[in-house]
Every structure is written in structure tokens, then in C-alpha cells.
């Protein structure tokens, strides 16, 4: 009888681990872009202060982080990126990113186009 109870207990425990409980299996939540990547840019004392908040369990690859001016004409701006974290052989960012960029360089880049 003891082995039977132990087997049933093991079966129930395995079921709970596999399925997360009775009827509580949930699908992963996919974030909308506005939830996954929140970007705020402020101009202060001749600098653009750029703040990026990444959603929970979201990362961005260092190679994919860039600043692009889109109005009145489109061009990409070269930036000094913050230090990234190593992840599976790549460099990524998590959580919150903050960096400043001199606004005059963007303004002069626009005038050069």
C-alpha cells in the first residue's frame, strides 16, 4: 500500500510540475512594441538625454541599438553606446538604458545633408 501511495503522489507531483497546477496553464504574454520599448528623449543644456526602458524579459542587441533622426530629413546618428552585457555570445541590454548626446552634432549632421 505504501508503494502505491508513493507512486500516486509522484504521479500527481509530476503532473503539477508539467502543467503548472490544475487548470492554471497560462500562455506567455506578448508585449506590444509600446510596452516592450519605451523611449523618452529630452533636450537639456545642449544635450539630448535618451532614456530607454525595456519590458520584462526583453533585451536588445547592441548591434541593433542606434539613433536615427526621422524629421525633417532622415539620417542616422553615430552614438557612444553604454556598456552591454554578454549573453550567448552577443552583447545585449536589459532594463533601463540612459545616455546623453550633444544636440549640436545632430543639428550639424542635419545641415550637412
C-alpha positions in Angstrom: 0.0 0.0 0.0 2.9 2.4 0.8 4.4 2.0 -2.6 1.1 2.6 -4.3 0.6 5.8 -2.3 4.1 6.9 -3.1 3.5 6.2 -6.9 0.3 8.2 -6.8 1.9 11.1 -5.0 4.8 11.0 -7.5 2.4 11.0 -10.4 0.4 14.0 -9.0 3.6 15.9 -8.3 4.9 15.3 -11.9 1.5 16.4 -13.3 1.7 19.7 -11.3 5.3 20.3 -12.5 4.4 19.6 -16.1 1.2 21.6 -16.3 1.7 24.3 -13.6 -1.2 23.2 -11.5 -4.8 22.2 -12.1 -6.2 24.4 -14.9 -3.6 27.2 -14.3 -1.6 26.7 -17.5 -1.1 30.2 -19.0 0.2 31.4 -22.3 3.2 33.7 -22.4 2.2 37.3 -22.7 3.4 39.0 -25.8 4.1 42.7 -25.3 3.1 45.4 -27.8 6.0 47.4 -29.0 4.8 50.4 -26.9 5.1 48.1 -23.8 8.3 46.4 -24.7 10.3 49.5 -25.7 9.6 52.9 -24.0 11.8 55.7 -25.3 12.0 59.2 -23.9 14.2 62.0 -25.3 14.6 65.3 -23.6 16.8 68.3 -24.6 18.7 69.9 -21.7 21.8 72.2 -21.6 22.8 71.4 -25.2 22.4 67.6 -24.8 19.7 65.1 -25.8 19.1 62.8 -22.8 17.9 59.5 -24.1 16.1 57.0 -21.8 15.0 53.6 -23.0 13.1 51.2 -20.8 12.8 47.6 -21.9 9.9 45.5 -20.8 10.3 42.5 -18.5 12.3 39.7 -20.1 13.1 41.9 -23.1 16.6 42.6 -24.4 18.0 44.4 -27.3 21.2 43.5 -29.1 24.0 46.1 -29.0 24.4 45.9 -32.8 20.7 46.8 -33.2 20.8 49.9 -30.9 21.1 53.1 -32.9 19.7 56.6 -33.1 18.0 57.8 -36.3 16.6 61.3 -36.9 13.4 61.0 -39.0 12.2 64.5 -39.3 12.6 66.8 -41.1 15.1 64.6 -43.0 16.1 61.1 -42.2 19.7 60.2 -41.2 21.4 58.0 -38.6 23.5 59.5 -35.8 26.7 57.8 -34.5 26.4 57.3 -30.7 28.6 56.2 -27.9 26.7 53.2 -26.5 26.6 52.3 -22.9 28.4 49.1 -21.8 26.5 46.0 -22.8 26.0 42.6 -21.1 27.3 39.4 -22.6 24.5 36.9 -23.5 25.0 33.8 -25.5 28.0 35.2 -27.4 26.3 38.5 -28.1 26.2 41.9 -26.4 22.8 42.9 -25.1 21.0 45.5 -23.0 18.3 44.8 -20.4 16.2 47.0 -18.2 16.9 50.7 -18.5 19.4 52.5 -20.7 20.4 56.1 -20.3 22.8 58.1 -22.4 23.3 61.7 -23.5 24.3 63.0 -26.8 25.4 66.6 -27.8 22.4 68.1 -29.7 24.8 70.3 -31.8 26.2 67.2 -33.5 22.7 66.1 -34.6 21.9 69.7 -35.8 25.2 69.9 -37.7 24.5 66.4 -39.2 21.2 67.6 -40.4 22.6 70.7 -42.0 25.2 68.6 -43.8 22.6 66.6 -45.7 
